[in-house]
């Protein structure tokens, strides 16, 4: 995969050298925000369908799949290693999941 096709890195040639630098962590923030939005959708749908707080638990495997897809895209398309992407995966999964568990714990049955 050529570095030019990667949307995740800036590519520049200076004096015959090739340098890469990561962009701002905006993508990670967007993915976490997407997870929070998905959690709200799950909670609203659960409330509407009479599942209440149980919808927060239904969110967890769906978000695990979403975070795993994000990691796979980072490894396969953006060229990061699994070692580079693993902490990002944990962050992306943990924040919405922690809020889902908090919602499950605090919301009435």
C-alpha positions as CSV (number, residue, x, y, z in Angstrom):
1,X,0.0,0.0,0.0
2,X,1.4,3.4,-0.9
3,X,1.7,6.0,1.7
4,X,0.1,8.6,-0.6
5,X,-3.2,6.7,-0.5
6,X,-3.4,6.7,3.2
7,X,-5.8,9.3,4.7
8,X,-4.3,8.9,8.1
9,X,-0.8,10.1,7.5
10,X,0.8,13.1,5.9
11,X,3.5,12.2,3.3
12,X,6.2,14.6,2.4
13,X,9.6,14.4,0.7
14,X,12.2,16.8,2.0
15,X,15.7,16.8,0.6
16,X,15.4,13.2,-0.6
17,X,14.1,11.8,2.7
18,X,10.6,10.5,3.3
19,X,8.9,11.5,6.6
20,X,5.6,10.5,8.0
21,X,3.7,12.2,10.7
22,X,0.4,11.4,12.2
23,X,-2.5,13.7,12.0
24,X,-4.4,15.1,15.0
25,X,-6.4,12.4,16.9
26,X,-9.6,13.8,15.5
27,X,-10.6,10.5,13.9
28,X,-10.5,8.8,17.3
29,X,-12.7,11.5,18.8
30,X,-15.1,11.0,15.9
31,X,-15.3,7.3,16.4
32,X,-15.8,7.6,20.2
33,X,-18.6,10.2,19.5
34,X,-20.1,7.8,17.0
35,X,-20.1,5.1,19.7
36,X,-21.9,7.5,22.1
37,X,-24.4,8.4,19.5
38,X,-25.0,4.7,18.9
39,X,-25.5,4.1,22.6
40,X,-28.2,6.8,22.7
41,X,-29.9,5.2,19.7
42,X,-29.8,1.8,21.5
43,X,-31.2,3.3,24.7
44,X,-34.0,5.2,22.9
45,X,-34.9,2.1,20.9
46,X,-34.8,0.0,24.1
47,X,-37.0,2.4,25.9
48,X,-39.5,2.5,22.9
49,X,-39.6,-1.3,22.7
50,X,-39.9,-1.9,26.4
51,X,-36.5,-3.3,27.0
52,X,-35.4,-0.3,29.1
53,X,-31.9,-0.5,30.5
54,X,-31.3,-4.0,28.9
55,X,-30.6,-2.1,25.6
56,X,-27.4,-0.9,27.1
57,X,-26.2,-4.5,27.4
58,X,-27.3,-5.1,23.8
59,X,-25.1,-2.2,22.8
60,X,-21.9,-3.8,24.1
61,X,-21.4,-6.6,21.4
62,X,-22.5,-4.2,18.7
63,X,-19.9,-1.7,19.8
64,X,-17.2,-4.3,20.2
65,X,-17.8,-5.2,16.5
66,X,-17.7,-1.5,15.5
67,X,-14.4,-0.9,17.4
68,X,-12.9,-4.0,15.9
69,X,-13.8,-2.8,12.4
70,X,-12.2,0.5,13.2
71,X,-9.1,-1.3,14.3
72,X,-9.1,-3.5,11.2
73,X,-9.4,-0.4,9.0
74,X,-6.5,1.2,10.8
75,X,-4.3,-1.9,10.3
76,X,-5.3,-2.9,6.7
77,X,-6.0,0.5,5.1
78,X,-4.0,3.1,7.0
79,X,-0.9,0.9,7.5
80,X,-0.7,0.9,11.2
81,X,0.5,-2.1,13.1
82,X,-1.7,-4.0,15.5
83,X,0.6,-2.8,18.2
84,X,-0.1,0.8,17.3
85,X,-3.8,0.3,17.0
86,X,-4.4,-1.8,20.1
87,X,-4.4,1.1,22.6
88,X,-6.7,3.1,20.3
89,X,-9.0,0.1,20.1
90,X,-9.2,-0.1,23.9
91,X,-9.9,3.6,24.2
92,X,-12.5,3.6,21.4
93,X,-14.2,0.6,23.0
94,X,-13.9,1.5,26.7
95,X,-15.4,5.0,26.8
96,X,-18.8,4.2,25.2
97,X,-18.9,0.8,26.9
98,X,-18.2,2.3,30.4
99,X,-21.1,4.8,29.8
100,X,-23.3,1.9,28.6
101,X,-22.6,0.0,31.8
102,X,-23.2,3.1,33.9
103,X,-26.6,3.6,32.1
104,X,-27.5,-0.1,32.7
105,X,-26.6,0.3,36.4
106,X,-28.4,3.7,36.9
107,X,-31.5,3.4,34.7
108,X,-34.6,2.0,36.3
109,X,-35.8,-1.4,35.2
